[in-house]
């Protein structure tokens, strides 16, 4: 029988960063992600990439 579980990824995400939000910040982030049918993590990663990219 084949091994079950998540498939391996090319670049594993092993590092973590913990963030704290106010109730208002959290609600706004959650609403934005919901409106755009994505996750809060993807929203944060996308914005971070735009800020730190060499564009």
N, C-alpha and C positions, 0 to 999 in steps of 0.2 A: 504494500500500500504506500502511496506517495506521502511524503512528509507534509503536514499541514502548517499553516501559519502565514505570516506576512512574507512576501518575496523580498530578497535583498535589494538594497538601493545602492546607486553609484556613490553618492555622497551622504553618508549617514549623519543625522543631526544629533550629536552627542552632548553638546553644550546647552545649558539652560540659563535663562535670565528670568528672575522673578520681578514682576512689576506690581505696584500698588496703585489703584485708581480710587478716586472719590466715587461716591454713588452716581453723581451726575456724569462723570467721565465714562464710567462703565456702561451706564444706560445709553449714552450717545454712541459709544463704540458698538455695542450690541445692536442697536437700532440700525446703524449704518451697515453693518455686516448682514443683517437680516434683509434690509431693503435691496442690497446688491447680491443677495443669494450666495454668500460666501461665509467664511469663518472669521472670527475676530483675529485669530492668528495670522491668516492670510492678509488681512487688512494691515496689520502691524508690520509684517514682513515687507509688503509692497511699499508702504510709506518709508520704511527704514532704507530700503534699497534706493529709492528716489533721493533721499537725503544724502546718503553716503556714496552714491555712484560718482564716477568721474565725468559725468556728462557736462 
